[in-house]
Amino acid sequence: MADNKEISPAPSAKRGRGRPRKDSEFISLSKELLGQKALEIVGSEGYGALTMHRLATEFGVTPRALYNYVSDREEVIGLALQQFLAISPTLEFDCTHWKDGVREAYRATRSAYRAYPRASQLSMDEKTHVIPGPRRTELVERVLKFYVEMGLTLKQATGMVRALERDVLGFVLHIDYFYDRRHPDCPDFFSHPVPRQWLDFYPEVPAPYAQQALELPEQNSDELFEEVIELRVLAMERLLQLNSQN
């Protein structure tokens, strides 16, 4: 069955296949469009918010209409995951400037996760097993190859690939998700180890370093993320030094 179909109220006159009536409102649907809308829902609200009824409501059609394009909700989830992975760019790494490559990989991954922060939580939200397609394998293999060619062992490279995902995903969910959605008047709970409000609420707890840290300049989420990158670059630099001594 064709991917592109048009859903509309029952027309009063026949029309050619694929040609909308000029006197009616039509919604042109496709697998790509369903996947994109599903990604928007799960990226912001999580997979629990994605139902066939919710998806149909977004397009102003009945849930039955969606089955002209997909077989079930699991297929919709797969389409959303494929689109999520597709927004991660294919990076060209240069091992002679590996630090720049690491920074680029971190920033590109953050950009993708930040756009749809909860889309990566499939294993937490769902019991269904969905294979997202070959894109994830391609992305992981490219980073593994880069790490090995720059001088890490395969074991170290594997650990750093895991670290990349943990670092970025943790930051996006813990910092970006709330930072991007906070009210402008909301106190800063991000750039200090312990917010001033918490310290004031528990004055009996001795916390001289946390108090002194309040005097440090506030940092936005971009500046905080650059700290994450530089700490990981330092760790890789140390591993390369150790490898060169063996």
PEVEN-V668404 format. One record per backbone hydrogen bond with DSSP energy under -0.5 kcal/mol. CO is the residue of the C=O (numbers start at 1). NH is the residue of the N-H. Records with the same first field share a line. If there is no record, write none. Layout:
BEGIN
CO->NH ; NH
END
This chain:
BEGIN
3->5
5->29
7->27
16->19
18->20
21->24
24->26
26->28
27->7 ; 29
29->5
30->34
31->35
32->36
33->37
34->38
35->39
36->40
37->41
38->42
39->43
40->44
41->45 ; 46
42->46
43->118
46->49
47->50
49->51
51->55
52->56
53->57
54->58
55->59
56->59 ; 60 ; 61
57->60
62->65 ; 66
63->66 ; 67
64->67
65->68
66->69 ; 70
72->76
73->77
74->78
75->79
76->80
77->81
78->82
79->83
80->84
81->85
82->86
83->87
84->87
85->88
87->89
89->91
91->93
94->97
95->98
97->101
98->102
99->103
100->104
101->105
102->106
103->107
104->108
105->109
106->110
107->111
108->112
109->113
110->114
111->115
112->116
114->117
116->119
118->121
121->124 ; 125
122->126
128->130
130->132
133->136
134->138
135->139
136->140
137->141
138->142
139->143
140->144
141->145
142->146
143->147
144->148
145->149
146->150
147->152
148->151
153->157
154->158
155->159
156->160
157->161
158->162
159->163
160->164
161->165
162->166
163->167
164->168
165->169
166->170
167->171
168->172
169->173
170->174
171->175 ; 176
172->177
175->179
176->180
178->182
179->182
183->186
187->189
195->198 ; 199
196->200
197->201
198->202
200->203
202->205
204->206
207->211
208->212
209->213
210->214
211->214
212->215
213->216
220->224
221->225
222->226
223->227
224->228
225->229
226->230
227->231
228->232
229->233
230->234
231->235
232->236
233->237
234->238
235->239
236->240
237->241
238->242
239->243
240->244
241->245
242->245 ; 246
243->246
END
